Amino acid sequence: MFKIISVIIKFLNRINKFIWKIIIFLSKFIKVDEINHLDDKPEDVKYRLFNVDDPAIIEPFVKLEKKDYKQLIKDNNIKPIKRRNSKKITIYLSSL
């Protein structure tokens, strides 16, 4: 097991050295001015108008108080639904 890990580490080190050599080689041909322009806005007008919203405001969780639905109906003067057919809907409240 130790031998496999050491071989993998040696392989990764060689890849790392090779990548750095490629970066140094490419840096000789790329001017600094060209790199700075890579972060500019795109030339297409449609994408210039694109804006990202601010991150959402996350507040700590606040426990809501339980309210009685019958009392809310009375307080807000909510009328019952008038159904066209005579079938009644049964409500199963498992949390009560």
JOJO-V137670 format. One record per residue. N is the residue number from 1. RES is the residue in one letter. PHI is phi in degrees with one decimal (999 if undefined). OMEGA is omega in radians with two decimals (none if undefined). NEAR is the number of other ideal C-beta (glycine too) atoms within 8 Angstrom. Layout:
N/RES/PHI/OMEGA/NEAR
N/RES/PHI/OMEGA/NEAR
This chain:
1/M/999/-3.13/4
2/F/-63.6/-3.13/5
3/K/-66.7/3.13/6
4/I/-64.1/-3.14/7
5/I/-64.4/3.13/8
6/S/-65.5/3.10/8
7/V/-66.3/3.12/8
8/I/-63.0/3.13/8
9/I/-64.5/3.09/8
10/K/-62.2/3.11/8
11/F/-62.5/3.12/8
12/L/-66.0/3.08/8
13/N/-64.0/3.11/8
14/R/-64.8/3.10/8
15/I/-62.8/3.13/8
16/N/-61.6/3.10/8
17/K/-62.9/3.14/8
18/F/-64.1/3.12/8
19/I/-63.4/3.12/8
20/W/-65.0/3.09/8
21/K/-64.3/3.10/8
22/I/-65.7/3.13/8
23/I/-62.6/3.12/8
24/I/-63.8/3.12/8
25/F/-63.3/-3.13/8
26/L/-70.4/-3.13/8
27/S/-67.1/3.09/7
28/K/-70.3/-3.06/6
29/F/-99.7/-3.13/5
30/I/-103.3/3.13/7
31/K/-82.9/-3.13/5
32/V/-65.3/3.13/5
33/D/-62.5/3.13/6
34/E/-69.1/3.12/8
35/I/-69.4/-3.13/8
36/N/-65.3/-3.12/7
37/H/-78.1/-3.14/7
38/L/-69.1/-3.11/6
39/D/-88.4/-3.13/4
40/D/-67.9/3.12/5
41/K/-68.2/3.11/5
42/P/-66.0/-3.10/6
43/E/-77.5/3.14/3
44/D/-71.8/-3.04/6
45/V/-65.2/-3.12/5
46/K/-60.1/-3.09/6
47/Y/-82.6/3.08/8
48/R/-68.9/-3.12/8
49/L/-82.6/-3.10/6
50/F/-73.3/3.10/6
51/N/-125.8/3.10/4
52/V/-100.0/3.14/3
53/D/-68.4/3.04/4
54/D/-67.5/3.11/3
55/P/-63.5/-3.10/4
56/A/-66.6/3.08/4
57/I/-83.8/-3.11/4
58/I/-106.0/3.12/3
59/E/-103.2/3.12/5
60/P/-63.5/-3.09/3
61/F/-65.5/3.11/4
62/V/-111.4/-3.13/5
63/K/-73.6/-3.13/4
64/L/-83.9/3.10/4
65/E/-79.9/3.13/4
66/K/-81.1/3.13/4
67/K/-123.7/3.12/6
68/D/-80.0/-3.08/6
69/Y/-67.6/3.12/6
70/K/-67.0/3.12/6
71/Q/-68.7/3.09/8
72/L/-64.4/3.10/10
73/I/-64.4/3.13/8
74/K/-68.4/-3.08/7
75/D/-67.4/-3.07/6
76/N/-95.8/3.09/6
77/N/54.7/3.13/5
78/I/-89.7/-3.12/6
79/K/-89.7/3.12/4
80/P/-69.9/-3.14/4
81/I/-76.9/3.07/4
82/K/-93.6/-3.12/4
83/R/-87.8/-3.13/6
84/R/-83.1/3.07/3
85/N/-103.5/-3.02/4
86/S/-88.3/-3.13/4
87/K/-72.1/3.13/5
88/K/-105.9/3.14/4
89/I/-100.1/3.09/4
90/T/-95.0/-3.11/4
91/I/-107.5/3.09/4
92/Y/-106.3/3.12/4
93/L/-105.8/-3.11/5
94/S/-82.0/-3.08/4
95/S/-83.2/-3.14/3
96/L/-89.8/none/3
